[in-house]
């Protein structure tokens, strides 16, 4: 390791609080004012996107949620994905498809006016057509309005009319009413109706009319648009400018005042009170006396013409729709702002972000060095000879002494302190690629690199040899002073001077760990190349990338905002999840978690975030969050990213059976043999239609909901005859589900050969033919049964004889085996007593081992005999008092209790059970003996004995405070010869618990255990309280 020092000023010994001022003096700093950002996300639909005609003159939304578009080629329905042209009934040769106004009214009708075609009304799927024959002053209808009382007003080339009792009633000429082509109608908050004509403006207060022209109010008499806003201001768009009337005082605007064009075709107020101006030169907002242009050509650069804005409309979710001569436009508030080279960054590939103090954000780049963001400026800090040794920045950290540490790709680590740069190199070339620098609470400075991790000690980088030899990506410290390392070899913990590794085999989604975050509740979140892990207890991981888990992305960085959400940067964009939802999923309280996804359509210039350096994200002091990307950095404020809480209305649009549509029919009956049933459905959410997800269920065929993801069609093949109901529901882009599904019921008819009558006839024939066969088979079966019964009796007698012979044989073997064992024991005892002075220490030890082995062998033979007798011997049962049984057992263990100072607690009375006294004594002697035996040497045994009535049974419990048993061994310990510990640790034969279970079963009972490893066990036996009396023979 070597260090290189560059002293910029030998007298400079200032604190790092002055570093940034010094930087501005000696580094070539370029100041670039951050470019003004378009705060809107713009999307346009044109003919290539399915629009039959791109000229959109009117937009409205019906009660269901569909958008309706008035185009130059008719009325179009839009669900966010697909355009559908409405077939209009043309009852006159003069009817044109050029629609200039479209309106939804409260009776759920869609009204649309056409050039020389009158008015069209679509209500409950039926189209009605109104012309001069129905009372219209003229068939050229230019404007529509439904007032606050529900009255429909229609402006035509021949004046204005109202819709009453199924007909239109024109307003007759009278003083103050200008009878001309009515291009716009509006109602103000007082209920006054404003009528804009080609020759001026009229108002109607319910009793009288009043007229206004250029002589007393307007900038021009040719009125094109009207808007009466919520503040009582009247906006008048004309062919020569815009007039704003407040408290009767007009103010005129033209191109000289900032309008894009003097022809104003639309004025609209959204729900926030923002005024939008549509002109023949584009779209603008009115802000405190000036106009701000909103570009609508970001996705239409290939069109060189001028954008004519005909209409502006806000839907229920807050999307702004703009109809133009170029197509249908949607504007949404951009959630993310990007800062790139065009804004002053030295390079577009941003690697890290780091806030040193409020208002000062450092940005590391790959090829452009460092930059500092302050207010509206970017101060570039490029690497130059004598300063930074590399422009490829991979790590940045400021320690407690205000020293700045900079990690680079291939040039080691630089320290900037008191105006002096010092370079530090690692022990090998890969160790000079520094990816993370971190100072823990003990002032250890950890340096992660491509060969693992080092510590900065004694002015040098000292490699940690016990750390995995792989790239280290992140380092953090938790509230318990554990230091955690993320590397491409897994997760590593540093505690008490030792490393402990956790890998995929321990529960991680992947060994390639990129990101670590300790949240405000002390939970460690781990981002890997294969998804997300959660660790609340050290070494216990919850995985979110399981097949039914919600998140399988490669996570680069994790941050928590002030509103209970976690944010994840990935290579495909940024994700957000409710932390409570994640915790509930980890605890099994909810089946899924929704992850909101943000990418280019939300304002990011490039969705790919960068995770090659640290910090790969930062929560700023003002609450904003910043991530580096491959195209600069992205900044956003979580509080401005609202959740779309409107569940999307779900509509089943069409049912198709074998290629034939049965739209708008319910409870239909399909012909027998229908092979394919298809449903096409939609959910009317326009925030992000491409993110709307569906689930469907065909009642009668399926039992669970099918996840259709974003697919808007469901197909079913070869359904069986029967009754069915199709259900479909959807969630919006923020995971809010509409739990009221749309349904469609239908019946698939049967062929005759599938009918009940056909099956009844077939059954009758089969029954008649089978009756005779049945009687023949019965006779043969009875003869066979008699023969089998004789054979069973013979073999049963033989088997009983063999069992008695085997019992005698077993007893003989046991007796013969115990005889030499007793001889061995006797000679061994004599050897020890008579010749012990002649034996050395080893000889004495061997003799003692022989005695122990003989004792175990004798006990094993006795246990085997007991187990064999339990398996085959008849066991008489009687009423046994448990108190007497336990009194004898506890007396037998008196010496053992005193030796271990054991504490015994028996809850008398214990009751009585239907059992065998001898076997009960054997069972509970084994359990009490185990309770004494399986206890740590330093622990005083505590044994609790009690009973519990369970209906017609009694359950007897023997509880200890011993070493406990892991759950996976709870059944295994009752098998014969099963041991969990060596004989040296806990002596025994491995048969005792097998005897317990077999004995309980022979007494028509059962045995079990409840145990927590390390905290003790509770064995129980359940037996009948009383038995059935024996019947005399």
C-alpha positions, 0 to 999 in steps of 0.5 A: 500500500502506498499513499500519495499526498497533494498539498494544495495550500500548505497553510490551509488547515480549515475544517471541512465546513469550509471545504465547499467554499474552498472547492469553489475557489480552486476547482473549475466550477461551471454554474448551470441553472437547472432547466425548467421541467415540464411538470406533466407527463404527456401521451397522445393517441392517433390513428396508428393507435386505433383512432379512426379519425385524429380530430377530437372536438369534444370529450366527456365521461359517462356514469360507468366510466367510459370516455366518449369522444366527438370526432370528425368521423363520429362518436367513439367510446374509449376504455383507456386501451381500445377505441370503439366507434358507435354506430349512429342511426342516420335517419336523414341524408343530411346527417353528418358524422362530424361531431362538434360537441359531446355531453354526458347528462345525469340521466346517463345519456350521451348527447352529441351534436353534428354538422347539419345532423341535429343532435344524437342521444345514446341512452341505455344502448339505444340511439335517438336522433333529433332534428328541426322536426323535433323542435331544433331551431337549426340542424347545425348544432354547435354547443350543449349544456346541462344546467344545475336544474338538469335542463339541456340547452342546445346552441345551434346556427339558428339560436338556442333551445331547451329540451323539454318533454321529449322535444326541443323548445327554441327561445323566441327573439326578445330584447337582450337575446342575440339570435345568431349561431350559438357556439358556447353556453355556460352557467355561472355559480349563481345559476345565470346562463351565458350564451356565446354567439357569433355576434356577441354574448347574452345572459339569462337570469331566469327572467330577462336577457342582457347582451354584451359586445365589444362596445361594453365588455368583449375583446371580440364579438365572435365567441368561440368558448365560455367558462364560468369558474368557481370563483365567479370569473367569466372567461370568454374565448373569441376569434381575436383573443380572451376576455376575463370578466371579474365583478363586471370588469373585463380584462383582455388578452391577446398574443401580445399578452402571452397567448399562443394564438388569438383564436381561443377554442376552449376554456376549462377549469379543473377541480383544483381551480386551474384555468386551461386555455385551448387555442389554435396555437396550443395549450396554456395555463393561466397563472396569476396574470400570465400564461404558461405553455404546456407542450403537446408535441413531445410524442408528435415531433414528426408532425410539423403543423400547428396543434389546434386545441378544441376541448379540455376535460378532466376525468374522475381520476384527475387525468386531463384530456385534450382534444386536438387536430392531432389526436387525443392527449392525456396530461398527468402531473409528473411524479419524478423530475430528472437532472441530467447533463443538459441541466449542468451535470458533468455526465449523464451516468450518475453513480451516487447521491450524498447530502452533506447538509440541507440544500447541498447534494453531491452527485457522483458520476461515471466519467465526469467526477463529482458535482454539487447541487445547491438551489438552482445551480449545479457546480461541477467538480471534475477530476484534474491532475493534482486533485481527484485521481479519477473521474469515475466515482463509486463511493462518497462519505463524510466522517465525524471529523468532516473529512471527505472520503472518495472511492473510485473505479481503479484508483483507490480511495482519496481523502480530502482534509483541510485542503489536501488530497491524499490517495490510498491504494489497496493490497491488490488491483481489484481492491482499488475499485472502492464501492462503499465507504462507511464509518460505524459507531466505534469510528471504524472506517470500513471500505468495501471493494472488489476483493471484499472489505478493508479497514482504514487503520494507521493511515492505511487500508488493511484488508480483512482476510476472513471476509468473503473474497468478492465484491462488497456492495453496501455496509450499514450498522443496526441499532444493536451495533451489528455491522452488516455487509452486502456482497456478491457472496451473501450477507455478512455480520460483524459482531464482537470482532468476528464475521458471520456469513448468511447465504441463500441456503439460510433463507436469502433470495440470492447470494448476490446481495446489493442493498441493505436498509435498517428501518425505524423499527429495527427491521433489516431489509435486504435487496438481492439480485432475485428479490427482497428479504426481511430480517427482524431476528438475526438469521431468520429471513422472510422472502418476498420472491417465493412463487406466490410472493409479490416481488422478484426484482433485482433491488439496487437500493432501499429507502424509507419515507416519512409516510410509512412506505419503502422505496426500491430502486431497480434496473427497470424503475422505482417501486413503492410498497406499504411497510405495514403491508410488507410486515403483515405479509411476513407475519402471514396476515395478508396473502399479498402485497402491492408494489406500485411501479414508476418508470418513464411514464411517471417522469423519469427520463430513463427508468434504469437506476444505478447500483454500482456505487454507494450511496445509491439513493438518499432521503434528503432533509426536506423529505424528498428522495433521490436515486442515481440513474443511467440518465442523470438523477431523479428527484421526487417528493413522496407526499406528492405521489398520491395513491389512486384510491378509486377502484376501477369500474369493471365491465363485461363488454362482450361474450363470444361463443364459437366466434359469434358475439352475444353482446348485451345479453344475460342469462342466455342458453347456449346450444348443445356442443358449444366448444369455446366461450370467451369473455372480453372485459374492461376496467375503466381506470385511466391513470395507467390502463396498462397496469390494471390487473384482473381476476376472474372466476367461472362459477360452476367450473372453477373453485378459485379466482384466476389471476389474469394479470393485465389480460382483458380476455378469458377463454373456456374450452369444452365446458360440460353442460350446466349453469355458469356465472362468470365473475371478473374484478380488477384493481387500479395502478395502485393496487386498489381492488373493486371487490364488486365483480361484474357478472354474466350468467349463462347455461350450456344446454345438453344433448339428448344423450346427456339428458337425465331421461337418457341416463334413466333409460340406460340405467333401467336397461343396465339394472334389468340385465344386471339383476340376474347376474347379481343373483348368480354372483351372490350365490358364488360369493356365499360359497366362497365366504364359507370356504374363507371363514374355515381357512381364517379359523385354521390360520388364526389358531396356528398364529396364536400357537406361534405367538405363544411359542415366540413369547416362550422363546423370547423369555428363554433367550432373555433368561439365558442372556441375563445369566452370563450378564450376571456372571460378567457383573459378578466377576467384574465386581470381584476383580475390582474388590479383590485386585484393585490395588494391582490395577493401574488407573486405566485398568480400573477405568476399563473395569468400570466401563464393563460394569456400565455396559453390563448394566445397560445391557441388562436394562435393555433386555428388561425393556425389550421384554416389557415392550414384547409383552405389551405388544402381544400379552392380554392386558386386563383393564380396571378402574385405577386411582391415579393418586395411588399410582403416583404416590408409589412412583414418587416414593421410589424416586425419593433418593433421586429427588434428594440428590438433584434437589428436585421440586415436585408439584402434584395437583391432587386429586388426580382422578381415576382411569380405566387402565392396567395398574402395572402398565400405568406404573411402568409408563409414569416411572419412565416419564418421571425418570426422563424428567429428572434425567433430561435436565442440564446439570446446573438446573434444579429439576422442576416436575409438575403433574396434573390431570385435565378432563376432556369429555369422557377421557382424562389427560395426565400431564408430566411437565419438566423444565429440561432441555426440550425437544425440537418440533421435528422430533416430536413424533420420532422420539416415540419410535423404538431405539430412537435417541436424540443424544449420545449415551455419554450425555444422557444414558438410556436404552432408547425404548422408554418412550416407545413403551409409554406409547405402546402401553397407552395404545394397549389401554385404548389411549394415546400419548403425546408431547408438547415441547419448546426446545431449550425450555422443557417438555410436557408429556401427556397420556390420555385414557378413558375415565371409565370402561364398559363392564364386561359381559358375562358369557 
